[in-house]
Amino acid sequence: MSQKMVHMKILKNCGGHLANNCLKKANINEIVEIENHNDKEEESDSEKETEESETSESDEINIINAQINNIDIIYKVLDVNSNLPQVGTSDANLTNVQDAKLYKTKPARGMGYTAGKSSISVIMVDNQEAKVSLDTGAYFTFVGRRYLKTIVPDWQEELTPIQGVKFISASESMKPLGIIDLKLIFPHPSQCVRIKVESVVMENCTSNHFILGNDYLSIYGMDISNQKDRYFTIGDNRRQRFGFLNDKEQITVIKNE
């Protein structure tokens, strides 16, 4: 901003002071131009106020943006939770309830346990026939030492040590011996499917089959159907269905759609 120049009356013969400060009448000896510092200070103050105003507005904008972002985050969380009714609070208002559809006839009262089904299927491991349970209740994949020895006699040579990890079953602590890499082949008339897993070998597991837990069930996208026909699929190929062992430990043959 330009600085204004003003004319000031100076009295040299009367002490050299300004005319408006003179206490007695005197002749004006000189008129000079002096910068108007007051105007400069006013302009400086104006600029300062403008900068402060802009800074204040900027701070307000930042605060508003932060609040909007926070609202977005809260909204997204609420939106996700709205699709998960089982995550509701204990005092949820359960007014809209309907009975689930029955796909099969219910057993007589007191005999519900007889409707239980196996989730065990047949696989091939090292050219040996074996059994595996698709256990959606298991957090990870594991196998008992005794059963593994019947399928892979030299399993100890392929064992990777494991330390500092504690495994707990539903009723007792499990004793891990290490980890073994396995290739599980699921037989199918059209095309067999192989998956590669790391299985924890347990000393005190008495199951006579491999336990395929949710780690690899989710990694390979394996889904179990419990509707009219019980079967499972692996990956995106929904038309290729694999069966479970029935009550007589026979493979349930399921034709492709």
C-alpha positions in Angstrom: 0.0 0.0 0.0 1.3 3.5 -0.9 2.3 5.8 1.9 0.6 9.2 1.9 2.7 12.4 2.0 1.4 15.4 4.0 2.6 19.0 4.3 3.7 20.0 7.8 4.4 23.6 8.9 7.7 23.9 10.8 8.7 27.2 12.7 12.5 27.4 12.5 12.7 30.8 14.2 10.6 29.6 17.1 12.6 26.5 18.1 12.0 24.3 15.1 8.8 22.8 16.3 5.6 22.2 14.4 3.2 25.1 14.0 0.3 23.3 15.7 2.5 22.8 18.8 3.5 26.5 19.0 2.4 28.3 22.1 2.9 31.8 20.6 2.3 33.4 17.3 5.2 33.0 14.9 5.9 33.2 11.2 5.9 30.0 9.2 9.5 29.6 8.0 9.3 26.3 6.1 6.8 23.8 4.8 8.1 20.2 4.4 6.6 16.9 3.3 6.6 14.2 6.0 5.4 10.6 5.7 2.1 9.9 7.4 3.2 7.2 9.7 -0.2 7.1 11.4 -1.7 6.1 8.0 0.9 3.4 7.7 0.2 2.1 11.1 -3.5 2.2 10.3 -2.9 0.2 7.1 -0.7 -2.2 9.0 -3.4 -2.7 11.6 -5.9 -3.2 8.9 -3.7 -5.8 7.2 -3.1 -7.6 10.6 -6.9 -7.7 11.2 -7.4 -9.1 7.7 -4.8 -11.8 8.3 -6.3 -12.6 11.7 -9.7 -12.8 10.1 -8.4 -15.1 7.4 -6.6 -17.3 9.9 -9.8 -17.4 12.1 -11.9 -18.4 9.1 -9.3 -21.0 8.1 -9.4 -22.5 11.6 -13.2 -22.6 11.6 -13.1 -24.3 8.2 -10.6 -26.9 9.5 -12.8 -27.5 12.6 -15.9 -27.9 10.4 -14.0 -30.3 8.1 -12.8 -32.3 11.1 -16.4 -32.5 12.4 -17.7 -33.6 9.0 -15.0 -36.3 8.8 -15.9 -37.5 12.3 -19.5 -37.6 11.3 -18.7 -39.6 8.2 -16.7 -42.1 10.3 -19.5 -42.5 12.8 -22.1 -42.9 10.0 -20.0 -45.6 8.3 -19.7 -47.5 11.6 -23.4 -47.2 12.2 -24.1 -48.2 8.6 -22.0 -51.4 9.0 -23.5 -52.2 12.4 -27.0 -51.9 11.0 -26.3 -54.9 8.8 -25.2 -57.0 11.8 -28.3 -57.5 14.0 -26.5 -60.0 16.2 -24.2 -57.2 17.3 -27.1 -55.3 18.9 -27.5 -54.4 22.6 -29.2 -56.7 25.1 -32.1 -54.2 25.4 -32.9 -54.4 21.6 -36.5 -54.1 20.7 -37.3 -57.5 19.2 -40.7 -56.8 17.6 -40.1 -58.1 14.1 -39.5 -61.9 14.6 -40.4 -64.7 12.2 -39.8 -68.5 12.5 -37.0 -69.9 10.3 -37.9 -72.1 7.4 -37.6 -75.9 8.0 -35.6 -77.7 5.2 -36.1 -81.1 6.8 -38.5 -82.7 9.2 -37.6 -82.1 12.9 -37.0 -85.2 15.0 -39.3 -86.1 17.8 -39.0 -84.2 21.0 -35.8 -85.2 22.9 -34.3 -86.7 19.8 -32.9 -83.6 18.2 -29.3 -84.8 18.5 -30.1 -87.7 16.0 -30.3 -85.1 13.2 -26.6 -84.4 13.6 -24.5 -84.6 10.4 -20.9 -85.2 9.7 -18.6 -82.6 8.2 -15.9 -85.1 7.4 -14.8 -85.7 3.8 -12.2 -87.9 2.1 -8.9 -86.4 0.9 -5.6 -87.7 -0.4 -2.3 -86.8 1.4 1.0 -88.1 0.0 -0.9 -90.6 -2.1 -2.6 -91.9 1.0 -6.4 -91.8 1.6 -7.2 -89.7 4.7 -10.1 -87.9 6.3 -10.6 -84.3 7.1 -13.2 -82.4 9.1 -14.3 -79.0 7.8 -14.6 -77.6 11.2 -16.1 -74.1 11.3 -15.8 -74.2 15.0 -12.0 -74.5 14.9 -9.9 -71.3 14.8 -7.0 -73.0 13.0 -5.9 -76.2 11.2 -4.3 -79.0 13.2 -3.9 -82.7 13.4 -3.0 -85.2 16.2 0.4 -86.8 16.2 -0.9 -90.4 16.2 -3.2 -89.9 13.2 -0.5 -88.0 11.3 1.9 -90.9 11.7 -0.5 -93.3 10.0 -0.6 -91.0 6.9 2.9 -89.4 6.9 5.3 -91.9 8.7 8.3 -89.6 8.5 6.4 -86.5 9.7 9.0 -85.6 12.3 11.6 -84.9 9.5 9.3 -82.3 8.0 8.3 -80.6 11.2 9.0 -76.9 11.8 9.4 -76.0 15.5 7.0 -73.7 17.1 7.6 -71.7 20.3 5.9 -69.1 22.4 2.4 -70.0 21.3 -0.3 -71.3 23.5 -3.2 -73.3 22.1 -6.4 -73.9 24.1 -9.2 -76.3 23.2 -12.7 -76.1 24.6 -11.8 -78.2 27.7 -8.0 -78.4 27.9 -4.7 -76.9 26.8 -3.2 -78.4 23.7 0.4 -79.4 23.4 1.9 -78.2 20.0 4.8 -80.1 18.6 5.4 -78.0 15.6 4.0 -77.1 12.1 4.0 -79.3 9.0 3.3 -78.3 5.4 0.6 -80.5 3.8 -1.0 -80.7 0.4 -4.6 -81.9 0.7 -6.3 -83.1 -2.4 -10.1 -83.2 -2.6 -11.2 -85.9 -5.2 -13.9 -85.1 -7.7 -15.0 -86.9 -10.9 -14.6 -83.8 -13.0 -11.4 -82.3 -11.5 -9.6 -82.8 -8.2 -8.7 -79.7 -6.2 -5.5 -79.3 -4.1 -5.0 -76.9 -1.3 -1.8 -76.2 0.6 -2.0 -75.8 4.4 0.2 -75.4 7.4 -1.1 -77.7 10.1 -0.2 -77.6 13.8 0.7 -81.0 15.1 -0.7 -81.7 18.5 0.5 -84.2 21.0 -2.8 -84.7 22.9 -5.3 -84.6 20.0 -7.1 -87.9 19.6 -9.2 -87.2 16.5 -8.8 -89.7 13.7 -8.8 -87.1 11.0 -7.3 -83.8 10.0 -9.1 -80.7 11.4 -9.4 -78.0 8.7 -10.1 -74.8 10.6 -11.5 -71.4 9.7 -8.0 -70.2 8.7 -7.9 -72.2 5.5 -11.7 -72.4 5.1 -11.6 -68.6 4.6 -8.3 -68.5 2.7 -9.7 -70.8 0.0 -13.3 -69.6 0.2 -14.7 -72.9 1.2 -18.5 -72.8 1.9 -20.7 -75.5 3.4 -24.3 -75.8 2.3 -26.9 -77.2 4.8 -30.0 -76.8 2.7 -31.6 -79.7 0.8 -28.3 -81.4 0.0 -25.3 -81.1 2.2 -22.1 -80.3 0.3 -19.2 -77.9 0.2 -17.6 -75.9 -2.5 -14.1 -74.5 -2.9 -13.5 -71.1 -4.3 -15.6 -69.5 -7.1 -16.7 -72.7 -8.8 -20.2 -73.2 -7.2 -21.1 -75.9 -9.6 -18.4 -78.2 -8.4 -19.8 -79.8 -5.3 -18.0 -82.0 -2.8 -19.8 -84.4 -0.5 -19.4 -85.5 3.1 -19.3 -89.0 4.6 -22.7 -90.3 5.5 -23.6 -92.2 8.6 -22.1 -95.4 7.2 -18.8 -93.5 6.3 -19.6 -93.7 2.6 -19.0 -90.8 0.3 -22.2 -89.0 -0.6 -22.2 -88.7 -4.4 -23.6 -85.4 -5.5 -24.0 -84.7 -9.2 -23.1 -81.3 -10.7 -26.0 -79.0 -11.6 
